[in-house]
Amino acid sequence: MGWAFPGDAPSAKTRTRKPFKAVPRRIRRENIHALAHGLTARSAWNTLRSPPMTKRMALVTFGCQMNVHDSQRMEELMRAAGYEVSSEVEGADVIVLNTCSVREKAEQKLRSEAGKLKKADAVLVVAGCVAQQEGESLVKAMPFVDVVVGPDNLSELPALVREAELGAAPAVRTVFDLDSPRCLT
């Protein structure tokens, strides 16, 4: 005789102590996704039922006024995704380095700051102009970077960070669509 897990259909051989409750299909799919990431069905179910913990994101901006604007956009996106935004790197779950390629020695500043943060137990994101220009080569030069995102792909940031938190390979999104740019929306 087996035990019933949420989403299992009841059968004559299944022991249940409580009446079976139907589980929405969406949750069963999420359980399967969680199982693929090494969680048990029970822990995945409990994770979905428990209230989300507030995650902290640190945002460090180097450079021009456009970077300040992009940082404000990233702040809005990440707050909407449930993150608390701070400028303090200490204790952050996600660290975003927003870079400018126009300012002098921007790449050196980025590499220096990222090198200091590589041992931090956080998702490390490089955004902005340097990320747009360097793309894949940033991940090759600094394999501890989890996400590289250009200005036209900022709307993807919350999803890319969630994937990185689940242990996905480093993601690079630096597509700049000249036909219908999204950078100002």
C-alpha positions in Angstrom: 0.0 0.0 0.0 1.3 3.4 -0.9 0.9 6.9 0.3 -1.0 9.7 -1.5 0.8 12.8 -2.5 -0.9 16.0 -3.6 -2.0 15.5 -7.2 -2.1 11.7 -7.0 -5.4 10.1 -7.9 -6.9 8.0 -5.1 -7.0 4.3 -5.5 -8.1 1.3 -3.5 -4.4 0.6 -2.6 -3.8 4.1 -1.4 -3.9 4.9 2.3 -5.1 8.4 3.2 -5.8 9.7 6.7 -7.6 12.8 5.4 -10.1 13.0 2.6 -8.4 13.5 -0.8 -8.3 17.1 -2.0 -7.9 17.7 -5.7 -4.8 19.7 -6.5 -4.9 22.2 -9.3 -3.0 21.1 -12.4 -0.7 24.2 -12.2 0.6 23.2 -8.8 1.3 19.6 -10.0 3.4 21.1 -12.9 5.3 23.2 -10.4 5.9 20.1 -8.3 7.3 18.3 -11.3 9.6 21.4 -12.0 10.7 21.3 -8.4 11.4 17.6 -8.5 13.7 18.3 -11.5 15.7 20.7 -9.3 16.2 18.0 -6.6 13.3 18.7 -4.3 11.0 16.0 -3.1 7.3 16.2 -3.9 6.5 16.9 -0.2 9.1 19.8 0.1 7.9 21.3 -3.2 4.3 21.2 -2.0 5.3 22.8 1.3 7.3 25.5 -0.5 4.3 26.4 -2.7 2.0 26.6 0.3 4.3 28.7 2.6 4.3 32.4 2.2 7.3 33.7 0.2 10.3 35.1 2.1 11.4 38.5 1.1 14.6 38.4 -0.8 17.1 41.3 -0.8 18.6 42.8 -3.9 21.6 45.2 -3.9 21.9 47.6 -6.9 25.2 49.2 -7.6 25.3 51.8 -10.4 28.4 52.9 -12.2 28.2 55.7 -14.7 25.9 57.9 -16.6 22.4 59.3 -16.2 20.9 56.6 -18.4 22.3 54.0 -16.1 20.6 55.7 -13.2 17.3 55.5 -15.2 17.9 51.8 -16.0 18.6 51.2 -12.3 15.3 52.7 -11.4 13.6 50.4 -13.9 15.4 47.4 -12.5 14.3 48.4 -9.0 10.7 48.6 -10.1 10.8 45.2 -11.8 12.5 43.5 -8.9 10.1 45.0 -6.3 7.2 43.8 -8.4 8.8 40.4 -8.3 8.9 40.5 -4.4 12.5 41.7 -3.8 13.5 44.3 -1.3 15.9 46.7 -3.0 18.9 48.2 -1.2 22.2 49.7 -2.0 24.0 47.6 0.6 25.7 44.6 -0.8 26.2 42.9 2.5 23.6 40.1 3.0 22.0 40.6 -0.4 20.5 37.5 -2.2 21.0 39.2 -5.6 23.7 41.7 -6.5 23.2 43.8 -9.7 26.2 45.8 -11.1 24.8 48.3 -13.6 27.6 49.5 -15.8 28.4 52.3 -18.2 30.9 51.9 -21.1 31.1 55.6 -21.8 32.8 56.5 -18.5 36.5 56.1 -18.2 37.8 52.7 -17.0 34.3 51.2 -16.7 35.4 47.7 -17.5 38.2 47.8 -15.0 35.8 49.1 -12.3 33.4 46.3 -13.2 36.0 43.6 -13.0 37.4 45.0 -9.7 33.9 45.1 -8.0 32.8 41.7 -9.4 36.1 40.2 -8.2 35.4 41.5 -4.7 31.9 39.9 -4.8 32.7 36.5 -6.4 32.8 34.8 -3.0 29.4 36.3 -1.9 26.6 33.7 -1.6 24.4 35.7 -4.0 23.3 35.7 -7.6 25.6 38.1 -9.4 24.1 40.1 -12.3 26.0 42.4 -14.7 23.7 44.9 -16.5 24.1 48.0 -18.7 26.3 49.1 -21.5 29.4 47.0 -20.7 27.1 43.9 -20.4 25.7 44.8 -23.8 29.1 45.2 -25.4 30.9 42.3 -23.8 28.1 39.7 -23.6 29.4 36.1 -23.6 33.0 37.2 -23.0 32.0 38.5 -19.6 30.9 35.1 -18.5 34.1 33.5 -20.0 36.3 36.1 -18.2 34.3 36.0 -15.0 32.6 32.5 -14.7 31.1 33.5 -11.3 28.7 35.9 -13.0 25.2 34.3 -13.1 23.4 36.7 -15.4 24.5 39.3 -18.1 21.6 41.5 -19.3 21.7 44.4 -21.7 19.5 47.5 -21.5 17.0 46.2 -24.0 16.4 43.0 -22.0 15.8 44.4 -18.5 12.2 43.2 -18.5 13.6 39.6 -18.4 15.6 40.3 -15.2 13.3 38.8 -12.6 12.9 35.6 -14.6 16.6 35.3 -15.3 17.4 35.8 -11.6 14.8 33.1 -10.5 16.4 30.7 -13.0 19.9 31.5 -11.6 18.6 31.0 -8.0 17.4 27.5 -9.1 21.0 26.7 -10.3 20.6 27.4 -14.0 23.7 27.9 -16.2 24.8 31.5 -16.6 22.4 33.4 -18.8 23.3 36.1 -21.3 20.6 38.4 -22.8 22.1 41.2 -24.9 19.8 41.2 -27.9 19.2 44.8 -29.1 16.1 44.9 -31.4 16.5 47.8 -33.7 13.0 47.3 -35.2 11.1 47.5 -32.0 13.3 48.5 -29.1 11.9 47.8 -25.6 14.6 49.7 -23.6 12.4 52.8 -23.0 9.2 50.9 -22.1 
